Amino acid sequence: MMNYAPDPPDDGPTTATDTTTAREGRGTTPARPGGTPAVHAEDLTVTRGSRTVLRGLGFTVPRGQITGLLGPSGCGKSTLMRAIAGTQAKVTGTVDVLGRPAGHPALRTRIGYVTQAPSVFDDLTVRQNLDYFAAILDPGRAASDRRREAVTRAVADVDLTTHADALAGNLSGGQRSRVSLAVALLGAPELLVLDEPTVGLDPVLRRDLWTLFHSLAADRGATLLVSSHVMDEAERCHRLLLMREGTLLADDTPDALRTRTDAETVEEAFLHLVDEATAAARTKETTR
């Protein structure tokens, strides 16, 4: 079973050099790990009926860093994440994840995937939800102590210790999303694929989650791919993939994007790239 919370019924990483900065949630780029990247895609294309959702994408996600996947709603971010997690149909091109083809059985315990919709059992408590998924990931009586430690750590990671015995169905939307994140953290995955994990959270919780994300990268050597349509979160990432209408506008660091477009913020840089792409498309149309 892949290490992500399924829908409810109905190569060693390296740590960051600037650990203090990383824990504070700022996007200072850590030392780039060598070897096989966490994700490598070439000519990645996804079709849905007559519509092409992703159009020949090529990119690399380095290990031990936070890569932000940013773009407006409907641009293909969730589809791309499903392709990386190995759950997307009708994918062509190449998608290698942790040195294996996306969806390979060997990746099931190495990837944590959190969807936009919380994937928890409402009639179980927070701890019972995690106990259930921990037993799937690490079964057997001999692993009971290890499972208990993993559950305790995951609950603490997402700051739900005081709600551990509350029914998931009685939690707020943001708290239920954090339960899903805790499930993904159970197996200490090498790669976390998080689809808009901060949607609906208040500013304090958003800040705390980003602090956790940087701690996972700096202290545990995890790689995180985090999607968002909120551009100010781009400043918290080490690297960015900017998407629009199924294409990649940029694959670079925040500093490099600002320098390249002579912009003060990543949002300004993104809008500049959108305007460039729109102008190029119009020029192409008029020359046909």
Phi and psi restraints in degrees (value plus and minus 20) as a CYANA .aco file:
   2 MET   PHI     -85.6   -45.6
   2 MET   PSI     125.6   165.6
   3 ASN   PHI    -100.6   -60.6
   3 ASN   PSI      46.7    86.7
   4 TYR   PHI    -165.3  -125.3
   4 TYR   PSI     137.1   177.1
   5 ALA   PHI     -94.7   -54.7
   5 ALA   PSI      94.8   134.8
   6 PRO   PHI     -91.5   -51.5
   6 PRO   PSI     147.3   187.3
   7 ASP   PHI     -79.3   -39.3
   7 ASP   PSI     120.7   160.7
   8 PRO   PHI     -86.5   -46.5
   8 PRO   PSI     144.0   184.0
   9 PRO   PHI     -77.8   -37.8
   9 PRO   PSI    -196.2  -156.2
  12 GLY   PHI     -88.4   -48.4
  12 GLY   PSI     118.3   158.3
  13 PRO   PHI     -97.1   -57.1
  13 PRO   PSI     142.7   182.7
  14 THR   PHI    -137.1   -97.1
  14 THR   PSI     141.0   181.0
  15 THR   PHI    -115.6   -75.6
  15 THR   PSI     142.7   182.7
  16 ALA   PHI     -93.6   -53.6
  16 ALA   PSI     133.4   173.4
  17 THR   PHI    -100.0   -60.0
  17 THR   PSI     -57.0   -17.0
  18 ASP   PHI    -120.7   -80.7
  18 ASP   PSI      57.0    97.0
  19 THR   PHI     -85.2   -45.2
  19 THR   PSI     -59.8   -19.8
  20 THR   PHI     -82.1   -42.1
  20 THR   PSI     -67.5   -27.5
  21 THR   PHI     -81.0   -41.0
  21 THR   PSI     -63.4   -23.4
  22 ALA   PHI     -81.1   -41.1
  22 ALA   PSI     -62.4   -22.4
  23 ARG   PHI     -86.0   -46.0
  23 ARG   PSI     -46.5    -6.5
  24 GLU   PHI    -100.1   -60.1
  24 GLU   PSI     -25.2    14.8
  25 GLY   PHI      67.1   107.1
  25 GLY   PSI      -0.9    39.1
  26 ARG   PHI    -119.4   -79.4
  26 ARG   PSI     129.8   169.8
  27 GLY   PHI    -106.0   -66.0
  27 GLY   PSI      22.6    62.6
  28 THR   PHI     -87.9   -47.9
  28 THR   PSI     108.8   148.8
  29 THR   PHI     -93.6   -53.6
  29 THR   PSI     104.5   144.5
  30 PRO   PHI     -96.1   -56.1
  30 PRO   PSI     153.4   193.4
  31 ALA   PHI     -78.7   -38.7
  31 ALA   PSI     111.5   151.5
  32 ARG   PHI     -93.4   -53.4
  32 ARG   PSI     101.9   141.9
  33 PRO   PHI     -88.4   -48.4
  33 PRO   PSI     129.0   169.0
  34 GLY   PHI    -110.2   -70.2
  34 GLY   PSI    -196.0  -156.0
  35 GLY   PHI      61.1   101.1
  35 GLY   PSI    -178.6  -138.6
  36 THR   PHI     -87.2   -47.2
  36 THR   PSI     112.2   152.2
  37 PRO   PHI     -88.7   -48.7
  37 PRO   PSI     144.0   184.0
  38 ALA   PHI     -86.1   -46.1
  38 ALA   PSI     -61.7   -21.7
  39 VAL   PHI    -159.5  -119.5
  39 VAL   PSI     115.5   155.5
  40 HIS   PHI    -156.4  -116.4
  40 HIS   PSI     103.8   143.8
  41 ALA   PHI    -145.4  -105.4
  41 ALA   PSI     121.1   161.1
  42 GLU   PHI    -155.8  -115.8
  42 GLU   PSI     108.6   148.6
  43 ASP   PHI      31.6    71.6
  43 ASP   PSI      19.8    59.8
  44 LEU   PHI     -92.4   -52.4
  44 LEU   PSI      99.5   139.5
  45 THR   PHI    -152.6  -112.6
  45 THR   PSI     117.4   157.4
  46 VAL   PHI    -151.3  -111.3
  46 VAL   PSI     109.1   149.1
  47 THR   PHI    -134.3   -94.3
  47 THR   PSI     127.9   167.9
  48 ARG   PHI    -154.6  -114.6
  48 ARG   PSI      82.0   122.0
  49 GLY   PHI      46.8    86.8
  49 GLY   PSI    -147.2  -107.2
  50 SER   PHI    -111.0   -71.0
  50 SER   PSI     -20.7    19.3
  51 ARG   PHI    -119.7   -79.7
  51 ARG   PSI     114.4   154.4
  52 THR   PHI    -112.8   -72.8
  52 THR   PSI      94.5   134.5
  53 VAL   PHI    -105.2   -65.2
  53 VAL   PSI     -62.8   -22.8
  54 LEU   PHI    -140.6  -100.6
  54 LEU   PSI     116.2   156.2
  55 ARG   PHI    -139.0   -99.0
  55 ARG   PSI      68.4   108.4
  56 GLY   PHI      37.2    77.2
  56 GLY   PSI      28.0    68.0
  57 LEU   PHI     -95.7   -55.7
  57 LEU   PSI     122.8   162.8
  58 GLY   PHI    -156.7  -116.7
  58 GLY   PSI     106.3   146.3
  59 PHE   PHI    -186.3  -146.3
  59 PHE   PSI     148.3   188.3
  60 THR   PHI    -152.9  -112.9
  60 THR   PSI     116.0   156.0
  61 VAL   PHI    -127.7   -87.7
  61 VAL   PSI      91.7   131.7
  62 PRO   PHI     -91.5   -51.5
  62 PRO   PSI     134.2   174.2
  63 ARG   PHI     -96.1   -56.1
  63 ARG   PSI     133.7   173.7
  64 GLY   PHI      51.2    91.2
  64 GLY   PSI      -3.3    36.7
  65 GLN   PHI    -150.6  -110.6
  65 GLN   PSI     148.5   188.5
  66 ILE   PHI    -122.8   -82.8
  66 ILE   PSI      96.6   136.6
  67 THR   PHI    -125.4   -85.4
  67 THR   PSI     104.6   144.6
  68 GLY   PHI    -112.0   -72.0
  68 GLY   PSI     114.3   154.3
  69 LEU   PHI    -129.4   -89.4
  69 LEU   PSI      84.6   124.6
  70 LEU   PHI    -141.5  -101.5
  70 LEU   PSI     127.1   167.1
  71 GLY   PHI     146.3   186.3
  71 GLY   PSI     147.3   187.3
  72 PRO   PHI     -88.3   -48.3
  72 PRO   PSI     140.8   180.8
  73 SER   PHI     -77.6   -37.6
  73 SER   PSI     117.5   157.5
  74 GLY   PHI      67.9   107.9
  74 GLY   PSI     -14.6    25.4
  75 CYS   PHI    -106.0   -66.0
  75 CYS   PSI     -28.4    11.6
  76 GLY   PHI      93.4   133.4
  76 GLY   PSI     -10.6    29.4
  77 LYS   PHI     -81.9   -41.9
  77 LYS   PSI     -68.6   -28.6
  78 SER   PHI     -85.3   -45.3
  78 SER   PSI     -57.8   -17.8
  79 THR   PHI     -82.1   -42.1
  79 THR   PSI     -62.8   -22.8
  80 LEU   PHI     -82.7   -42.7
  80 LEU   PSI     -61.5   -21.5
  81 MET   PHI     -85.9   -45.9
  81 MET   PSI     -58.8   -18.8
  82 ARG   PHI     -84.8   -44.8
  82 ARG   PSI     -56.9   -16.9
  83 ALA   PHI     -83.1   -43.1
  83 ALA   PSI     -59.6   -19.6
  84 ILE   PHI     -89.6   -49.6
  84 ILE   PSI     -59.5   -19.5
  85 ALA   PHI     -93.6   -53.6
  85 ALA   PSI     -34.0     6.0
  86 GLY   PHI      67.1   107.1
  86 GLY   PSI      -0.4    39.6
  87 THR   PHI    -131.8   -91.8
  87 THR   PSI     -16.8    23.2
  88 GLN   PHI    -114.5   -74.5
  88 GLN   PSI     113.4   153.4
  89 ALA   PHI    -105.0   -65.0
  89 ALA   PSI     141.3   181.3
  90 LYS   PHI      36.7    76.7
  90 LYS   PSI      31.2    71.2
  91 VAL   PHI    -123.5   -83.5
  91 VAL   PSI     110.5   150.5
  92 THR   PHI    -141.6  -101.6
  92 THR   PSI     145.5   185.5
  93 GLY   PHI      73.8   113.8
  93 GLY   PSI    -184.4  -144.4
  94 THR   PHI    -137.2   -97.2
  94 THR   PSI     110.5   150.5
  95 VAL   PHI    -154.8  -114.8
  95 VAL   PSI      86.3   126.3
  96 ASP   PHI    -124.6   -84.6
  96 ASP   PSI     112.6   152.6
  97 VAL   PHI    -145.7  -105.7
  97 VAL   PSI      99.8   139.8
  98 LEU   PHI      31.3    71.3
  98 LEU   PSI      18.3    58.3
  99 GLY   PHI      62.6   102.6
  99 GLY   PSI     -13.9    26.1
 100 ARG   PHI    -147.2  -107.2
 100 ARG   PSI     136.9   176.9
 101 PRO   PHI     -82.3   -42.3
 101 PRO   PSI     120.0   160.0
 102 ALA   PHI     -73.1   -33.1
 102 ALA   PSI     115.4   155.4
 103 GLY   PHI      69.8   109.8
 103 GLY   PSI     -22.4    17.6
 104 HIS   PHI     -82.6   -42.6
 104 HIS   PSI     119.3   159.3
 105 PRO   PHI     -75.1   -35.1
 105 PRO   PSI     -51.2   -11.2
 106 ALA   PHI     -87.0   -47.0
 106 ALA   PSI     -34.5     5.5
 107 LEU   PHI    -108.4   -68.4
 107 LEU   PSI     -26.7    13.3
 108 ARG   PHI     -82.4   -42.4
 108 ARG   PSI     -52.9   -12.9
 109 THR   PHI    -119.1   -79.1
 109 THR   PSI     -17.2    22.8
 110 ARG   PHI    -125.3   -85.3
 110 ARG   PSI     -28.7    11.3
 111 ILE   PHI    -140.9  -100.9
 111 ILE   PSI     115.2   155.2
 112 GLY   PHI    -129.8   -89.8
 112 GLY   PSI     102.9   142.9
 113 TYR   PHI    -143.6  -103.6
 113 TYR   PSI     101.5   141.5
 114 VAL   PHI    -136.6   -96.6
 114 VAL   PSI      98.8   138.8
 115 THR   PHI    -101.4   -61.4
 115 THR   PSI     150.6   190.6
 116 GLN   PHI     -84.2   -44.2
 116 GLN   PSI     -62.5   -22.5
 117 ALA   PHI    -102.2   -62.2
 117 ALA   PSI     109.9   149.9
 118 PRO   PHI     -77.4   -37.4
 118 PRO   PSI     112.2   152.2
 119 SER   PHI    -132.1   -92.1
 119 SER   PSI      59.4    99.4
 120 VAL   PHI    -155.3  -115.3
 120 VAL   PSI     142.5   182.5
 121 PHE   PHI    -112.9   -72.9
 121 PHE   PSI      94.1   134.1
 122 ASP   PHI     -86.4   -46.4
 122 ASP   PSI     -44.4    -4.4
 123 ASP   PHI    -111.3   -71.3
 123 ASP   PSI     -11.9    28.1
 124 LEU   PHI    -133.6   -93.6
 124 LEU   PSI     134.9   174.9
 125 THR   PHI     -94.2   -54.2
 125 THR   PSI     150.8   190.8
 126 VAL   PHI     -77.3   -37.3
 126 VAL   PSI     -68.8   -28.8
 127 ARG   PHI     -85.0   -45.0
 127 ARG   PSI     -59.5   -19.5
 128 GLN   PHI     -85.0   -45.0
 128 GLN   PSI     -58.3   -18.3
 129 ASN   PHI     -77.9   -37.9
 129 ASN   PSI     -68.1   -28.1
 130 LEU   PHI     -89.5   -49.5
 130 LEU   PSI     -57.1   -17.1
 131 ASP   PHI     -79.9   -39.9
 131 ASP   PSI     -61.0   -21.0
 132 TYR   PHI     -81.9   -41.9
 132 TYR   PSI     -70.6   -30.6
 133 PHE   PHI     -91.5   -51.5
 133 PHE   PSI     -52.2   -12.2
 134 ALA   PHI     -83.8   -43.8
 134 ALA   PSI     -56.9   -16.9
 135 ALA   PHI     -87.9   -47.9
 135 ALA   PSI     -49.5    -9.5
 136 ILE   PHI     -93.0   -53.0
 136 ILE   PSI     -62.5   -22.5
 137 LEU   PHI     -92.0   -52.0
 137 LEU   PSI     -55.9   -15.9
 138 ASP   PHI    -159.1  -119.1
 138 ASP   PSI      53.4    93.4
 139 PRO   PHI     -96.6   -56.6
 139 PRO   PSI     145.9   185.9
 140 GLY   PHI      83.4   123.4
 140 GLY   PSI     129.7   169.7
 141 ARG   PHI     -84.0   -44.0
 141 ARG   PSI     -53.9   -13.9
 142 ALA   PHI     -82.9   -42.9
 142 ALA   PSI     -42.1    -2.1
 143 ALA   PHI    -118.0   -78.0
 143 ALA   PSI     -11.8    28.2
 144 SER   PHI     -81.2   -41.2
 144 SER   PSI     -63.2   -23.2
 145 ASP   PHI     -85.7   -45.7
 145 ASP   PSI     -60.6   -20.6
 146 ARG   PHI     -84.5   -44.5
 146 ARG   PSI     -60.5   -20.5
 147 ARG   PHI     -83.9   -43.9
 147 ARG   PSI     -63.0   -23.0
 148 ARG   PHI     -81.0   -41.0
 148 ARG   PSI     -62.3   -22.3
 149 GLU   PHI     -85.4   -45.4
 149 GLU   PSI     -60.6   -20.6
 150 ALA   PHI     -84.4   -44.4
 150 ALA   PSI     -60.9   -20.9
 151 VAL   PHI     -86.2   -46.2
 151 VAL   PSI     -65.1   -25.1
 152 THR   PHI     -80.9   -40.9
 152 THR   PSI     -63.0   -23.0
 153 ARG   PHI     -84.9   -44.9
 153 ARG   PSI     -63.8   -23.8
 154 ALA   PHI     -85.6   -45.6
 154 ALA   PSI     -60.5   -20.5
 155 VAL   PHI     -82.8   -42.8
 155 VAL   PSI     -61.8   -21.8
 156 ALA   PHI     -87.8   -47.8
 156 ALA   PSI     -58.2   -18.2
 157 ASP   PHI     -76.1   -36.1
 157 ASP   PSI     -59.7   -19.7
 158 VAL   PHI    -118.2   -78.2
 158 VAL   PSI      -8.2    31.8
 159 ASP   PHI      38.6    78.6
 159 ASP   PSI      28.6    68.6
 160 LEU   PHI    -141.8  -101.8
 160 LEU   PSI      -0.2    39.8
 161 THR   PHI     -77.4   -37.4
 161 THR   PSI     -59.9   -19.9
 162 THR   PHI     -94.7   -54.7
 162 THR   PSI     -30.8     9.2
 163 HIS   PHI    -132.2   -92.2
 163 HIS   PSI      -6.7    33.3
 164 ALA   PHI     -79.9   -39.9
 164 ALA   PSI     -49.9    -9.9
 165 ASP   PHI    -123.3   -83.3
 165 ASP   PSI      -7.5    32.5
 166 ALA   PHI    -107.8   -67.8
 166 ALA   PSI     125.0   165.0
 167 LEU   PHI     -84.3   -44.3
 167 LEU   PSI     115.7   155.7
 168 ALA   PHI     -79.8   -39.8
 168 ALA   PSI     -53.9   -13.9
 169 GLY   PHI     -87.1   -47.1
 169 GLY   PSI     -36.3     3.7
 170 ASN   PHI    -117.1   -77.1
 170 ASN   PSI     -20.3    19.7
 171 LEU   PHI    -103.8   -63.8
 171 LEU   PSI     142.0   182.0
 172 SER   PHI     -92.0   -52.0
 172 SER   PSI     147.3   187.3
 173 GLY   PHI     -79.8   -39.8
 173 GLY   PSI     -61.7   -21.7
 174 GLY   PHI     -85.4   -45.4
 174 GLY   PSI     -57.7   -17.7
 175 GLN   PHI     -88.4   -48.4
 175 GLN   PSI     -59.0   -19.0
 176 ARG   PHI     -84.8   -44.8
 176 ARG   PSI     -56.8   -16.8
 177 SER   PHI     -83.1   -43.1
 177 SER   PSI     -56.1   -16.1
 178 ARG   PHI     -91.2   -51.2
 178 ARG   PSI     -49.4    -9.4
 179 VAL   PHI     -83.6   -43.6
 179 VAL   PSI     -63.2   -23.2
 180 SER   PHI     -79.5   -39.5
 180 SER   PSI     -61.0   -21.0
 181 LEU   PHI     -84.6   -44.6
 181 LEU   PSI     -60.2   -20.2
 182 ALA   PHI     -81.0   -41.0
 182 ALA   PSI     -59.0   -19.0
 183 VAL   PHI     -80.5   -40.5
 183 VAL   PSI     -62.8   -22.8
 184 ALA   PHI     -85.8   -45.8
 184 ALA   PSI     -46.3    -6.3
 185 LEU   PHI    -104.6   -64.6
 185 LEU   PSI     -28.6    11.4
 186 LEU   PHI     -75.8   -35.8
 186 LEU   PSI     -65.6   -25.6
 187 GLY   PHI    -110.3   -70.3
 187 GLY   PSI      -5.9    34.1
 188 ALA   PHI      29.2    69.2
 188 ALA   PSI      37.3    77.3
 189 PRO   PHI     -86.0   -46.0
 189 PRO   PSI     132.1   172.1
 190 GLU   PHI     -94.8   -54.8
 190 GLU   PSI     -51.4   -11.4
 191 LEU   PHI    -147.3  -107.3
 191 LEU   PSI     107.2   147.2
 192 LEU   PHI    -130.6   -90.6
 192 LEU   PSI     105.0   145.0
 193 VAL   PHI    -131.6   -91.6
 193 VAL   PSI      88.1   128.1
 194 LEU   PHI    -138.2   -98.2
 194 LEU   PSI      93.0   133.0
 195 ASP   PHI    -111.8   -71.8
 195 ASP   PSI      81.4   121.4
 196 GLU   PHI      28.2    68.2
 196 GLU   PSI      39.3    79.3
 197 PRO   PHI     -90.9   -50.9
 197 PRO   PSI     -35.7     4.3
 198 THR   PHI    -122.7   -82.7
 198 THR   PSI     -15.1    24.9
 199 VAL   PHI     -82.3   -42.3
 199 VAL   PSI     111.9   151.9
 200 GLY   PHI      61.7   101.7
 200 GLY   PSI     -17.9    22.1
 201 LEU   PHI    -113.5   -73.5
 201 LEU   PSI     129.5   169.5
 202 ASP   PHI     -95.0   -55.0
 202 ASP   PSI     145.1   185.1
 203 PRO   PHI     -76.8   -36.8
 203 PRO   PSI     -56.2   -16.2
 204 VAL   PHI     -87.2   -47.2
 204 VAL   PSI     -64.9   -24.9
 205 LEU   PHI     -86.3   -46.3
 205 LEU   PSI     -58.3   -18.3
 206 ARG   PHI     -80.0   -40.0
 206 ARG   PSI     -66.0   -26.0
 207 ARG   PHI     -80.9   -40.9
 207 ARG   PSI     -64.4   -24.4
 208 ASP   PHI     -85.5   -45.5
 208 ASP   PSI     -58.0   -18.0
 209 LEU   PHI     -85.5   -45.5
 209 LEU   PSI     -61.7   -21.7
 210 TRP   PHI     -86.1   -46.1
 210 TRP   PSI     -53.7   -13.7
 211 THR   PHI     -82.2   -42.2
 211 THR   PSI     -61.9   -21.9
 212 LEU   PHI     -82.1   -42.1
 212 LEU   PSI     -64.3   -24.3
 213 PHE   PHI     -78.3   -38.3
 213 PHE   PSI     -64.5   -24.5
 214 HIS   PHI     -88.2   -48.2
 214 HIS   PSI     -53.9   -13.9
 215 SER   PHI     -86.1   -46.1
 215 SER   PSI     -60.0   -20.0
 216 LEU   PHI     -81.6   -41.6
 216 LEU   PSI     -59.9   -19.9
 217 ALA   PHI     -92.3   -52.3
 217 ALA   PSI     -64.8   -24.8
 218 ALA   PHI     -97.0   -57.0
 218 ALA   PSI     -62.3   -22.3
 219 ASP   PHI    -113.7   -73.7
 219 ASP   PSI     -49.7    -9.7
 220 ARG   PHI    -132.4   -92.4
 220 ARG   PSI     -23.4    16.6
 221 GLY   PHI      51.9    91.9
 221 GLY   PSI      -1.9    38.1
 222 ALA   PHI     -95.9   -55.9
 222 ALA   PSI     134.3   174.3
 223 THR   PHI    -124.6   -84.6
 223 THR   PSI     114.2   154.2
 224 LEU   PHI    -143.7  -103.7
 224 LEU   PSI     112.7   152.7
 225 LEU   PHI    -134.8   -94.8
 225 LEU   PSI      91.9   131.9
 226 VAL   PHI    -139.8   -99.8
 226 VAL   PSI     101.7   141.7
 227 SER   PHI    -115.4   -75.4
 227 SER   PSI     132.2   172.2
 228 SER   PHI    -185.0  -145.0
 228 SER   PSI     135.3   175.3
 229 HIS   PHI    -131.0   -91.0
 229 HIS   PSI     -11.3    28.7
 230 VAL   PHI    -117.2   -77.2
 230 VAL   PSI      91.0   131.0
 231 MET   PHI     -88.3   -48.3
 231 MET   PSI     -45.2    -5.2
 232 ASP   PHI     -88.9   -48.9
 232 ASP   PSI     -38.2     1.8
 233 GLU   PHI     -93.7   -53.7
 233 GLU   PSI     -36.9     3.1
 234 ALA   PHI     -81.6   -41.6
 234 ALA   PSI     -52.5   -12.5
 235 GLU   PHI     -87.6   -47.6
 235 GLU   PSI     -35.2     4.8
 236 ARG   PHI    -110.6   -70.6
 236 ARG   PSI     -24.2    15.8
 237 CYS   PHI    -117.8   -77.8
 237 CYS   PSI     133.9   173.9
 238 HIS   PHI     -99.3   -59.3
 238 HIS   PSI     -52.8   -12.8
 239 ARG   PHI    -165.6  -125.6
 239 ARG   PSI     134.9   174.9
 240 LEU   PHI    -151.9  -111.9
 240 LEU   PSI     120.7   160.7
 241 LEU   PHI    -133.2   -93.2
 241 LEU   PSI      94.5   134.5
 242 LEU   PHI    -120.7   -80.7
 242 LEU   PSI     104.3   144.3
 243 MET   PHI    -136.6   -96.6
 243 MET   PSI     131.5   171.5
 244 ARG   PHI    -176.7  -136.7
 244 ARG   PSI     105.1   145.1
 245 GLU   PHI      32.2    72.2
 245 GLU   PSI      25.8    65.8
 246 GLY   PHI      58.2    98.2
 246 GLY   PSI     -12.3    27.7
 247 THR   PHI    -143.8  -103.8
 247 THR   PSI     141.2   181.2
 248 LEU   PHI    -115.7   -75.7
 248 LEU   PSI     103.0   143.0
 249 LEU   PHI    -105.1   -65.1
 249 LEU   PSI     -49.7    -9.7
 250 ALA   PHI    -181.2  -141.2
 250 ALA   PSI     132.2   172.2
 251 ASP   PHI    -162.3  -122.3
 251 ASP   PSI      74.4   114.4
 252 ASP   PHI    -184.0  -144.0
 252 ASP   PSI     159.2   199.2
 253 THR   PHI    -101.9   -61.9
 253 THR   PSI     137.7   177.7
 254 PRO   PHI     -76.2   -36.2
 254 PRO   PSI     -64.6   -24.6
 255 ASP   PHI     -81.2   -41.2
 255 ASP   PSI     -63.2   -23.2
 256 ALA   PHI     -85.4   -45.4
 256 ALA   PSI     -57.8   -17.8
 257 LEU   PHI     -86.2   -46.2
 257 LEU   PSI     -61.7   -21.7
 258 ARG   PHI     -84.9   -44.9
 258 ARG   PSI     -60.9   -20.9
 259 THR   PHI     -86.2   -46.2
 259 THR   PSI     -63.2   -23.2
 260 ARG   PHI     -82.0   -42.0
 260 ARG   PSI     -55.6   -15.6
 261 THR   PHI    -124.1   -84.1
 261 THR   PSI     -18.2    21.8
 262 ASP   PHI      35.3    75.3
 262 ASP   PSI      25.7    65.7
 263 ALA   PHI    -134.2   -94.2
 263 ALA   PSI     136.0   176.0
 264 GLU   PHI    -107.1   -67.1
 264 GLU   PSI     -46.9    -6.9
 265 THR   PHI    -150.2  -110.2
 265 THR   PSI     143.2   183.2
 266 VAL   PHI     -86.0   -46.0
 266 VAL   PSI     -54.7   -14.7
 267 GLU   PHI     -81.4   -41.4
 267 GLU   PSI     -64.1   -24.1
 268 GLU   PHI     -82.8   -42.8
 268 GLU   PSI     -60.1   -20.1
 269 ALA   PHI     -82.5   -42.5
 269 ALA   PSI     -62.8   -22.8
 270 PHE   PHI     -81.2   -41.2
 270 PHE   PSI     -66.8   -26.8
 271 LEU   PHI     -83.6   -43.6
 271 LEU   PSI     -56.4   -16.4
 272 HIS   PHI     -81.9   -41.9
 272 HIS   PSI     -63.9   -23.9
 273 LEU   PHI     -87.5   -47.5
 273 LEU   PSI     -56.0   -16.0
 274 VAL   PHI     -82.5   -42.5
 274 VAL   PSI     -65.4   -25.4
 275 ASP   PHI     -82.4   -42.4
 275 ASP   PSI     -59.7   -19.7
 276 GLU   PHI     -82.3   -42.3
 276 GLU   PSI     -65.3   -25.3
 277 ALA   PHI     -85.6   -45.6
 277 ALA   PSI     -59.1   -19.1
 278 THR   PHI     -85.0   -45.0
 278 THR   PSI     -63.9   -23.9
 279 ALA   PHI     -83.7   -43.7
 279 ALA   PSI     -60.3   -20.3
 280 ALA   PHI     -85.4   -45.4
 280 ALA   PSI     -58.2   -18.2
 281 ALA   PHI     -86.5   -46.5
 281 ALA   PSI     -59.6   -19.6
 282 ARG   PHI     -85.8   -45.8
 282 ARG   PSI     -61.0   -21.0
 283 THR   PHI     -81.9   -41.9
 283 THR   PSI     -61.1   -21.1
 284 LYS   PHI     -83.7   -43.7
 284 LYS   PSI     -58.8   -18.8
 285 GLU   PHI     -86.0   -46.0
 285 GLU   PSI     -62.4   -22.4
 286 THR   PHI     -91.9   -51.9
 286 THR   PSI     -41.1    -1.1
 287 THR   PHI    -112.4   -72.4
 287 THR   PSI     -20.7    19.3
